[in-house]
Amino acid sequence: MPNHFHILCKSKTINDNIKKVIEKEGTRKGIAFLNDEVAINVFYEDQFRRFFISYTNSINKQEKNRHGGLFNAKFKRTLVSTVDDFLYFLHYIHHNPIHHDFALDYSDWDYSTYHVYHDQITAKGLSKSPVLKLFASKTDPSGWTGFVESHEAFRTNFKDFYGR
């Protein structure tokens, strides 16, 4: 959407290789995390903050007369700890352009991962099969039909889901 975006991501398990990368990066929050001085969510929040600052600087450099922040508010994060939570947020994110009147249908919004699942296209860095498996059944082993039908059900019952 022109005024906000949503990201649903899964964090990797922190193993020794990832710890080496964090240590090499050498940020204060990264080192504090490695020393068990801050929780992992504090580290992740700092990583996103650094990404947003870098992105803003890049846009400001590209647009010669632009300066200052790009984002109006601090980002929100929500822990997704169950399959039901994951499915809710997947539907919510895909439905958001419809909810905000930027699109009439899920497939109308070009910047959505809905196309990746619906149209069975490849997107670098996005693993479709674990998501589609959540919608699979005996009659729909690929999960594609379940994916589409569940999104239509979400659209139909959005007001009920939204108050969740």
GROMACS elastic network, one bead per residue, 0.5 to 0.9 nm:
[ bonds ]
;  ai    aj funct       b0    kb
    1     4     6  0.55247   500
    1     5     6  0.60479   500
    1    96     6  0.82937   500
    1    97     6  0.64567   500
    1   100     6  0.83656   500
    1   102     6  0.71618   500
    1   109     6  0.87160   500
    1   111     6  0.81538   500
    2     5     6  0.80169   500
    2   102     6  0.88699   500
    3    71     6  0.88745   500
    4    71     6  0.85135   500
    5    93     6  0.86136   500
    6    93     6  0.63185   500
    6    96     6  0.88526   500
    7    93     6  0.79526   500
    8    80     6  0.89525   500
    8    86     6  0.83858   500
    8    89     6  0.74984   500
    8    90     6  0.72931   500
    8    93     6  0.81825   500
   10    80     6  0.89169   500
   11    14     6  0.84754   500
   12    15     6  0.84526   500
   12    18     6  0.87991   500
   13    18     6  0.84767   500
   14    17     6  0.79937   500
   14    18     6  0.58012   500
   14    19     6  0.66459   500
   15    18     6  0.53970   500
   15    19     6  0.62102   500
   15    20     6  0.87814   500
   16    20     6  0.62230   500
   16    21     6  0.87827   500
   17    20     6  0.51422   500
   17    21     6  0.65126   500
   17    22     6  0.88192   500
   18    21     6  0.50579   500
   18    22     6  0.62337   500
   18    23     6  0.85488   500
   19    22     6  0.50212   500
   19    23     6  0.60521   500
   19    24     6  0.85114   500
   19    30     6  0.89270   500
   19    34     6  0.71937   500
   20    23     6  0.50079   500
   20    24     6  0.60190   500
   20    25     6  0.85292   500
   21    24     6  0.50161   500
   21    25     6  0.60898   500
   21    26     6  0.86082   500
   22    25     6  0.51469   500
   22    26     6  0.64213   500
   22    27     6  0.77121   500
   22    30     6  0.57781   500
   22    31     6  0.73498   500
   22    34     6  0.79573   500
   23    26     6  0.51101   500
   23    27     6  0.78449   500
   23    30     6  0.68610   500
   23    31     6  0.63420   500
   23    34     6  0.76555   500
   24    27     6  0.85954   500
   25    30     6  0.77530   500
   25    31     6  0.89236   500
   26    29     6  0.84318   500
   26    30     6  0.64356   500
   26    31     6  0.62706   500
   27    30     6  0.50344   500
   27    31     6  0.61481   500
   27    32     6  0.84500   500
   28    31     6  0.52935   500
   28    32     6  0.60534   500
   28    33     6  0.85312   500
   29    33     6  0.59716   500
   29    34     6  0.85662   500
   29    37     6  0.88126   500
   29    38     6  0.74064   500
   29    42     6  0.73177   500
   29    43     6  0.54835   500
   29    44     6  0.89063   500
   29    46     6  0.67355   500
   29    47     6  0.85842   500
   30    33     6  0.50501   500
   30    34     6  0.62391   500
   30    35     6  0.86333   500
   30    38     6  0.87977   500
   30    40     6  0.89735   500
   30    43     6  0.59144   500
   30    44     6  0.88928   500
   30    46     6  0.84116   500
   30    47     6  0.86312   500
   31    34     6  0.50423   500
   31    35     6  0.61819   500
   31    36     6  0.86410   500
   31    37     6  0.85098   500
   32    35     6  0.50672   500
   32    36     6  0.62397   500
   32    38     6  0.57333   500
   32    39     6  0.86703   500
   32    43     6  0.82315   500
   33    36     6  0.50129   500
   33    37     6  0.56685   500
   33    39     6  0.61981   500
   33    40     6  0.63474   500
   33    42     6  0.79719   500
   33    43     6  0.63002   500
   34    37     6  0.75664   500
   34    38     6  0.83103   500
   35    38     6  0.78765   500
   36    39     6  0.69659   500
   36    40     6  0.88084   500
   38    41     6  0.82022   500
   38    42     6  0.62772   500
   38    43     6  0.72693   500
   39    42     6  0.54686   500
   39    43     6  0.67959   500
   40    43     6  0.50251   500
   40    44     6  0.62241   500
   40    45     6  0.85845   500
   41    45     6  0.60119   500
   41    46     6  0.85131   500
   42    45     6  0.51079   500
   42    46     6  0.62314   500
   42    47     6  0.86911   500
   43    46     6  0.51506   500
   43    47     6  0.62854   500
   43    48     6  0.88265   500
   44    48     6  0.63049   500
   44    49     6  0.85531   500
   45    48     6  0.52132   500
   45    49     6  0.61291   500
   45    50     6  0.86466   500
   45    75     6  0.87972   500
   45    77     6  0.83808   500
   46    50     6  0.61143   500
   46    51     6  0.85344   500
   47    50     6  0.51345   500
   47    51     6  0.61859   500
   47    52     6  0.86910   500
   48    52     6  0.61100   500
   48    53     6  0.85424   500
   48    75     6  0.87139   500
   49    52     6  0.51956   500
   49    53     6  0.62047   500
   49    54     6  0.86097   500
   49    74     6  0.87723   500
   49    75     6  0.85706   500
   50    53     6  0.51239   500
   50    54     6  0.61260   500
   50    55     6  0.85556   500
   51    54     6  0.51001   500
   51    55     6  0.60814   500
   51    56     6  0.85358   500
   52    55     6  0.50186   500
   52    56     6  0.60165   500
   52    57     6  0.85173   500
   52    70     6  0.85106   500
   52    71     6  0.82353   500
   53    56     6  0.50737   500
   53    57     6  0.61134   500
   53    58     6  0.85722   500
   53    69     6  0.80892   500
   53    70     6  0.87379   500
   54    57     6  0.51168   500
   54    58     6  0.61867   500
   54    59     6  0.87280   500
   55    58     6  0.50854   500
   55    59     6  0.62890   500
   55    60     6  0.86008   500
   55    70     6  0.87326   500
   56    59     6  0.51698   500
   56    60     6  0.60667   500
   56    61     6  0.85294   500
   56    67     6  0.87009   500
   56    68     6  0.80106   500
   56    69     6  0.64472   500
   56    70     6  0.57997   500
   56    71     6  0.82648   500
   57    60     6  0.50450   500
   57    61     6  0.60666   500
   57    62     6  0.85325   500
   57    67     6  0.81984   500
   57    68     6  0.84973   500
   57    69     6  0.84812   500
   58    61     6  0.51346   500
   58    62     6  0.61412   500
   58    63     6  0.86180   500
   59    63     6  0.60258   500
   59    64     6  0.89427   500
   59    66     6  0.79896   500
   59    67     6  0.87823   500
   59    70     6  0.84711   500
   60    63     6  0.51796   500
   60    64     6  0.66850   500
   60    65     6  0.76123   500
   60    66     6  0.50710   500
   60    67     6  0.54053   500
   60    68     6  0.76038   500
   60    69     6  0.87034   500
   60    70     6  0.86814   500
   61    64     6  0.59499   500
   61    65     6  0.85008   500
   61    66     6  0.75543   500
   61    67     6  0.82185   500
   62    65     6  0.89274   500
   62    66     6  0.83730   500
   63    66     6  0.54679   500
   63    67     6  0.84775   500
   64    67     6  0.84128   500
   67    70     6  0.86054   500
   69    72     6  0.74331   500
   71    74     6  0.75222   500
   71    75     6  0.86432   500
   73    76     6  0.88247   500
   79    85     6  0.87495   500
   80    83     6  0.80205   500
   80    84     6  0.87751   500
   80    85     6  0.56089   500
   80    86     6  0.59043   500
   80    89     6  0.83745   500
   81    84     6  0.85298   500
   81    85     6  0.66699   500
   81    86     6  0.75121   500
   82    85     6  0.51562   500
   82    86     6  0.62980   500
   82    87     6  0.87117   500
   83    87     6  0.61214   500
   83    88     6  0.85053   500
   83   134     6  0.83619   500
   84    87     6  0.51623   500
   84    88     6  0.60913   500
   84    89     6  0.86731   500
   85    88     6  0.50921   500
   85    89     6  0.62376   500
   85    90     6  0.85274   500
   86    89     6  0.53177   500
   86    90     6  0.60591   500
   86    91     6  0.86260   500
   87    90     6  0.50220   500
   87    91     6  0.61480   500
   87    92     6  0.83943   500
   87   131     6  0.88262   500
   87   134     6  0.85154   500
   88    91     6  0.53021   500
   88    92     6  0.59698   500
   88    93     6  0.85859   500
   88   154     6  0.87370   500
   88   161     6  0.79990   500
   89    93     6  0.58735   500
   89    94     6  0.83597   500
   90    93     6  0.53592   500
   90    94     6  0.62544   500
   90    95     6  0.85358   500
   91    94     6  0.51660   500
   91    95     6  0.59179   500
   91    96     6  0.84914   500
   91   150     6  0.81399   500
   91   151     6  0.61749   500
   91   154     6  0.67290   500
   91   155     6  0.86043   500
   92    95     6  0.50496   500
   92    96     6  0.60011   500
   92   154     6  0.81372   500
   92   158     6  0.85833   500
   92   161     6  0.86077   500
   92   162     6  0.80772   500
   93    96     6  0.52107   500
   93    97     6  0.80599   500
   93   112     6  0.83604   500
   94    97     6  0.71317   500
   94    98     6  0.82693   500
   94   106     6  0.65749   500
   94   109     6  0.88999   500
   94   112     6  0.65276   500
   94   113     6  0.74288   500
   94   114     6  0.61819   500
   94   151     6  0.82012   500
   95    98     6  0.54292   500
   95    99     6  0.62216   500
   95   100     6  0.88476   500
   95   105     6  0.84471   500
   95   106     6  0.65959   500
   95   151     6  0.79505   500
   95   154     6  0.80280   500
   95   155     6  0.69972   500
   95   158     6  0.85845   500
   96   100     6  0.61653   500
   96   101     6  0.85283   500
   96   102     6  0.85249   500
   96   103     6  0.89022   500
   97   100     6  0.52460   500
   97   101     6  0.61134   500
   97   103     6  0.54293   500
   97   104     6  0.80347   500
   97   105     6  0.84590   500
   97   106     6  0.77546   500
   97   108     6  0.87386   500
   97   109     6  0.67709   500
   97   112     6  0.88013   500
   98   101     6  0.50488   500
   98   102     6  0.58807   500
   98   104     6  0.55107   500
   98   105     6  0.64309   500
   98   106     6  0.70613   500
   98   108     6  0.88528   500
   98   109     6  0.85049   500
   98   155     6  0.87064   500
   99   102     6  0.77339   500
   99   103     6  0.81497   500
   99   104     6  0.88011   500
   99   158     6  0.88125   500
  100   103     6  0.78255   500
  101   104     6  0.69346   500
  102   108     6  0.85947   500
  102   109     6  0.75182   500
  103   106     6  0.72018   500
  103   107     6  0.83304   500
  103   108     6  0.55322   500
  103   109     6  0.59289   500
  104   107     6  0.84613   500
  104   108     6  0.65520   500
  104   109     6  0.85355   500
  105   108     6  0.52476   500
  105   109     6  0.75583   500
  106   109     6  0.63072   500
  106   112     6  0.81059   500
  106   114     6  0.68021   500
  106   115     6  0.82196   500
  106   151     6  0.83953   500
  107   110     6  0.72746   500
  107   112     6  0.80900   500
  107   114     6  0.69219   500
  107   115     6  0.63647   500
  107   118     6  0.82562   500
  108   112     6  0.89104   500
  109   112     6  0.59369   500
  109   114     6  0.86260   500
  109   115     6  0.87018   500
  110   113     6  0.84920   500
  110   114     6  0.89779   500
  110   115     6  0.78353   500
  111   114     6  0.86683   500
  111   115     6  0.86341   500
  112   115     6  0.64074   500
  112   116     6  0.80558   500
  113   116     6  0.51365   500
  113   117     6  0.68696   500
  113   118     6  0.86822   500
  113   123     6  0.85404   500
  113   126     6  0.89229   500
  114   117     6  0.54557   500
  114   118     6  0.59074   500
  114   119     6  0.81099   500
  115   119     6  0.52397   500
  115   120     6  0.72538   500
  115   121     6  0.71538   500
  116   119     6  0.57075   500
  116   120     6  0.53886   500
  116   122     6  0.63600   500
  116   123     6  0.66493   500
  116   126     6  0.86600   500
  116   128     6  0.77058   500
  117   120     6  0.51136   500
  117   121     6  0.69702   500
  117   122     6  0.88053   500
  117   128     6  0.65808   500
  117   129     6  0.89588   500
  117   131     6  0.86607   500
  117   132     6  0.75126   500
  117   144     6  0.73514   500
  117   147     6  0.79309   500
  117   148     6  0.88726   500
  118   121     6  0.79948   500
  118   144     6  0.68925   500
  118   145     6  0.88899   500
  118   147     6  0.77515   500
  118   148     6  0.69968   500
  120   128     6  0.85997   500
  120   144     6  0.86704   500
  122   126     6  0.78971   500
  122   127     6  0.88888   500
  122   128     6  0.85212   500
  123   126     6  0.55722   500
  123   127     6  0.80718   500
  123   128     6  0.87550   500
  124   127     6  0.82969   500
  127   130     6  0.66855   500
  127   131     6  0.75938   500
  128   131     6  0.54446   500
  128   132     6  0.61478   500
  128   133     6  0.85831   500
  129   132     6  0.50645   500
  129   133     6  0.59053   500
  129   134     6  0.87326   500
  129   142     6  0.82266   500
  129   143     6  0.86904   500
  130   133     6  0.52351   500
  130   134     6  0.68484   500
  131   134     6  0.54685   500
  131   135     6  0.74405   500
  131   143     6  0.84640   500
  131   147     6  0.88769   500
  132   135     6  0.53778   500
  132   136     6  0.65401   500
  132   142     6  0.66017   500
  132   144     6  0.63764   500
  132   146     6  0.81968   500
  132   147     6  0.67196   500
  133   137     6  0.84301   500
  133   141     6  0.76508   500
  133   142     6  0.66869   500
  133   143     6  0.55741   500
  133   144     6  0.87337   500
  134   137     6  0.87612   500
  134   143     6  0.69816   500
  134   146     6  0.86408   500
  134   147     6  0.84239   500
  135   140     6  0.81688   500
  135   141     6  0.84222   500
  135   142     6  0.79510   500
  135   144     6  0.71612   500
  135   145     6  0.78332   500
  135   147     6  0.56019   500
  135   150     6  0.81701   500
  136   139     6  0.80220   500
  136   140     6  0.54338   500
  136   142     6  0.57059   500
  136   144     6  0.73950   500
  136   145     6  0.81045   500
  136   146     6  0.63680   500
  136   147     6  0.82245   500
  137   141     6  0.52773   500
  137   142     6  0.79575   500
  137   143     6  0.67500   500
  137   146     6  0.78250   500
  138   141     6  0.57059   500
  140   143     6  0.54585   500
  140   144     6  0.71196   500
  140   145     6  0.64339   500
  140   146     6  0.71024   500
  141   144     6  0.81705   500
  142   145     6  0.78387   500
  142   146     6  0.86595   500
  143   146     6  0.51992   500
  143   147     6  0.59962   500
  143   148     6  0.87350   500
  144   147     6  0.50376   500
  144   148     6  0.63500   500
  144   149     6  0.86419   500
  145   148     6  0.52144   500
  145   149     6  0.60370   500
  145   150     6  0.84053   500
  146   149     6  0.50802   500
  146   150     6  0.58268   500
  146   151     6  0.84349   500
  147   150     6  0.53316   500
  147   151     6  0.63479   500
  147   152     6  0.88300   500
  148   151     6  0.52707   500
  148   152     6  0.63993   500
  148   153     6  0.87553   500
  149   152     6  0.50798   500
  149   153     6  0.61630   500
  149   154     6  0.85759   500
  150   154     6  0.60850   500
  150   155     6  0.85971   500
  151   155     6  0.61905   500
  151   156     6  0.85948   500
  152   155     6  0.50335   500
  152   156     6  0.61700   500
  152   157     6  0.85727   500
  153   156     6  0.50337   500
  153   157     6  0.60405   500
  153   158     6  0.80588   500
  154   157     6  0.51269   500
  154   158     6  0.52929   500
  154   159     6  0.89025   500
  154   160     6  0.88286   500
  154   161     6  0.72051   500
  155   158     6  0.50151   500
  155   159     6  0.84962   500
  156   159     6  0.81674   500
  157   160     6  0.53974   500
  157   161     6  0.63371   500
  157   162     6  0.85886   500
  158   162     6  0.56978   500
  158   163     6  0.86382   500
  159   162     6  0.51275   500
  159   163     6  0.66455   500
  160   163     6  0.58973   500
  160   164     6  0.72200   500
  161   164     6  0.53588   500
